[in-house]
Amino acid sequence: MPLTHNRIFRVRYYECDANGHLNNANYLRYMQETAFDATAAAGYSAERYHELGGTWLARASQIEFLLPLKYNDQIQVKTWLADFRRVSCRRMYEFNIQGTGELAARAFTDWAYIDTENGKPAKIPGEMVSAFFPEGVPQEFPKRERIPEQPPPPAGIFKMQRPVEWCDLDQMRHVNNAKYLNYITECGMQVIKAHGWPWDRMKELDFAIFIRRLLVQYLQPALANDVLEIGTWASNIRRSTADRYYTIRRV
């Protein structure tokens, strides 16, 4: 069995959006913080990684939203490793509401182990794998759920631009993983506004659009002084659901 780690968060007022729900990007921030604590508890703190000359970079994250989280909710985020590959691992998460035990969200992040000197993927040390599976490393890990390929965008998709701001950067001087969710959320709000359905009109008519599942793949880091173009289009539109795709490119 893998090591599991739990961390409690209280949803703060400034973490909620205009609908009164925990902003989607903050789920990812909770996941990152819980992962940092989990790896430190296994003996691999930030200082230990610095000694080893390695670090972890997120390659993909998926979040499935089951129940909305609101101001002052107490949330237990549980995390564990589903697998290790040669240079990567998949970390799983569950969000449970304290008091009721209801499952509010489940998620995973695929992490790549990187050599900090050359920035290239590095082989994960065997002793690190053993630290996260203290009862013995499984002979075989379960198959990963495949990340679906994004279909090609149609002509004339909606686009917006925004510069990378100083407050978007993390300690690695990259745009922080969670910030990309802010970018696409803003783009999503702008496209519905451009089609005549701004948030305040939907509120007057007592309906809203909510994300049920979110998947993001990180291909290369956005950096300071980059100007980003965010494009979006919808597909597979049904009575009350649709798939919305995004691309983020340097201008």
GIGIFEN-V824913 format. One record per residue. N is the residue number from 1. RES is the residue in one letter. SS is DSSP state (H for helix, E for strand, - for the rest). PSI is psi in radians with two decimals (999 if undefined). OMEGA is omega in whole degrees, 0 to 359 (999 if undefined). Layout:
n:res:ss:psi:omega
N:RES:SS:PSI:OMEGA
N:RES:SS:PSI:OMEGA
This chain:
n:res:ss:psi:omega
1:M:-:2.46:178
2:P:-:2.77:171
3:L:-:2.40:172
4:T:E:2.63:180
5:H:E:2.44:180
6:N:E:2.49:175
7:R:E:2.46:181
8:I:E:2.34:174
9:F:E:2.52:169
10:R:E:2.22:181
11:V:-:2.07:180
12:R:-:2.72:183
13:Y:H:-0.76:184
14:Y:H:-0.07:176
15:E:H:-0.07:183
16:C:E:2.70:180
17:D:-:-2.99:184
18:A:-:-0.31:175
19:N:-:-0.05:181
20:G:-:0.25:180
21:H:E:2.69:174
22:L:E:2.19:180
23:N:-:2.45:184
24:N:H:-0.70:182
25:A:H:-0.49:183
26:N:H:-0.38:170
27:Y:H:-0.77:181
28:L:H:-0.62:176
29:R:H:-0.72:176
30:Y:H:-0.71:179
31:M:H:-0.77:180
32:Q:H:-0.82:182
33:E:H:-0.72:180
34:T:H:-0.66:178
35:A:H:-0.72:179
36:F:H:-0.75:179
37:D:H:-0.70:182
38:A:H:-0.75:181
39:T:H:-0.60:176
40:A:H:-0.69:179
41:A:H:-0.45:178
42:A:-:0.06:178
43:G:-:0.16:182
44:Y:-:1.39:177
45:S:-:3.06:177
46:A:H:-0.64:179
47:E:H:-0.67:179
48:R:H:-0.72:177
49:Y:H:-0.64:178
50:H:H:-0.72:177
51:E:H:-0.65:181
52:L:H:-0.26:182
53:G:-:0.49:181
54:G:E:2.84:175
55:T:E:2.97:180
56:W:E:2.36:173
57:L:E:2.38:178
58:A:E:2.37:177
59:R:E:-0.49:178
60:A:E:2.59:174
61:S:E:2.48:175
62:Q:E:2.38:177
63:I:E:2.26:174
64:E:E:2.07:184
65:F:E:2.10:184
66:L:-:-0.71:178
67:L:-:2.48:178
68:P:-:2.51:175
69:L:-:2.45:188
70:K:E:2.97:181
71:Y:-:2.30:177
72:N:-:-0.03:172
73:D:-:2.44:174
74:Q:E:2.16:187
75:I:E:2.26:170
76:Q:E:2.08:176
77:V:E:2.09:180
78:K:E:2.40:181
79:T:E:2.63:177
80:W:E:2.83:179
81:L:E:2.24:178
82:A:E:-0.55:182
83:D:E:2.92:167
84:F:E:2.42:167
85:R:-:-3.01:187
86:R:-:-0.78:183
87:V:-:0.24:183
88:S:E:2.92:175
89:C:E:2.80:175
90:R:E:2.17:180
91:R:E:2.27:182
92:M:E:2.72:180
93:Y:E:2.59:169
94:E:E:2.43:176
95:F:E:2.01:180
96:N:E:2.39:179
97:I:E:2.15:179
98:Q:-:2.44:179
99:G:-:-0.82:180
100:T:-:-0.41:182
101:G:-:0.11:182
102:E:-:2.44:177
103:L:E:2.02:184
104:A:E:-0.50:180
105:A:E:2.72:170
106:R:E:2.68:190
107:A:E:2.94:168
108:F:E:2.76:171
109:T:E:2.33:171
110:D:E:2.14:181
111:W:E:2.47:174
112:A:E:2.38:179
113:Y:E:2.20:189
114:I:E:2.39:171
115:D:E:2.05:185
116:T:-:-0.35:181
117:E:-:-0.76:183
118:N:-:-0.09:177
119:G:-:0.23:182
120:K:-:2.72:177
121:P:E:2.47:182
122:A:-:2.65:179
123:K:-:2.33:180
124:I:-:2.21:180
125:P:-:2.47:181
126:G:H:-0.64:181
127:E:H:-0.47:177
128:M:H:-0.76:177
129:V:H:-0.79:181
130:S:H:-0.58:181
131:A:H:-0.54:181
132:F:H:-0.15:175
133:F:-:1.21:187
134:P:-:-0.39:179
135:E:-:0.08:180
136:G:-:2.34:180
137:V:-:2.27:180
138:P:-:2.57:177
139:Q:-:-0.54:182
140:E:-:2.33:178
141:F:-:2.68:178
142:P:-:2.69:179
143:K:-:2.44:177
144:R:-:2.52:170
145:E:-:2.25:182
146:R:-:2.43:176
147:I:-:2.10:183
148:P:-:2.60:178
149:E:-:2.49:178
150:Q:-:2.29:178
151:P:-:2.76:179
152:P:-:2.49:181
153:P:-:2.54:175
154:P:-:3.00:177
155:A:-:2.57:173
156:G:-:0.58:179
157:I:-:2.76:177
158:F:E:2.38:180
159:K:E:2.59:172
160:M:E:2.76:179
161:Q:E:2.64:172
162:R:E:2.51:177
163:P:E:2.67:170
164:V:-:2.20:181
165:E:-:2.78:181
166:W:H:-0.71:183
167:C:H:-0.16:178
168:D:H:-0.30:189
169:L:E:2.61:174
170:D:-:-2.94:185
171:Q:-:-0.28:176
172:M:-:0.04:180
173:R:-:0.45:171
174:H:E:2.77:168
175:V:E:2.21:182
176:N:-:2.53:184
177:N:H:-0.75:185
178:A:H:-0.44:182
179:K:H:-0.54:179
180:Y:H:-0.56:177
181:L:H:-0.60:173
182:N:H:-0.71:180
183:Y:H:-0.85:185
184:I:H:-0.53:176
185:T:H:-0.79:179
186:E:H:-0.74:179
187:C:H:-0.72:178
188:G:H:-0.70:178
189:M:H:-0.61:181
190:Q:H:-0.64:182
191:V:H:-0.68:179
192:I:H:-0.55:175
193:K:H:-0.74:180
194:A:H:-0.43:179
195:H:-:0.28:172
196:G:-:0.22:181
197:W:-:1.13:177
198:P:-:2.88:185
199:W:H:-0.71:184
200:D:H:-0.55:176
201:R:H:-0.75:178
202:M:H:-0.68:180
203:K:H:-0.72:178
204:E:H:-0.63:181
205:L:-:0.09:172
206:D:-:0.76:170
207:F:-:2.93:183
208:A:-:2.90:176
209:I:-:2.22:180
210:F:-:2.56:176
211:I:-:2.26:177
212:R:-:-0.58:178
213:R:E:2.38:184
214:L:E:2.27:179
215:L:E:2.23:179
216:V:E:2.38:175
217:Q:E:2.33:180
218:Y:-:2.02:184
219:L:-:-0.69:175
220:Q:-:2.70:185
221:P:-:2.48:167
222:A:-:2.50:190
223:L:E:2.97:177
224:A:-:2.47:178
225:N:-:-0.04:172
226:D:-:2.54:167
227:V:E:2.20:186
228:L:E:2.47:173
229:E:E:2.11:181
230:I:E:2.10:179
231:G:E:2.64:181
232:T:E:2.64:175
233:W:E:2.74:181
234:A:E:2.65:176
235:S:E:3.02:178
236:N:-:0.82:184
237:I:-:2.21:180
238:R:-:-2.93:187
239:R:-:-0.80:184
240:S:-:0.12:181
241:T:-:2.82:176
242:A:-:2.84:172
243:D:E:2.33:176
244:R:E:2.28:181
245:Y:E:2.67:179
246:Y:E:2.61:166
247:T:E:2.51:175
248:I:E:2.08:183
249:R:E:2.66:169
250:R:E:2.42:177
251:V:-:999:999
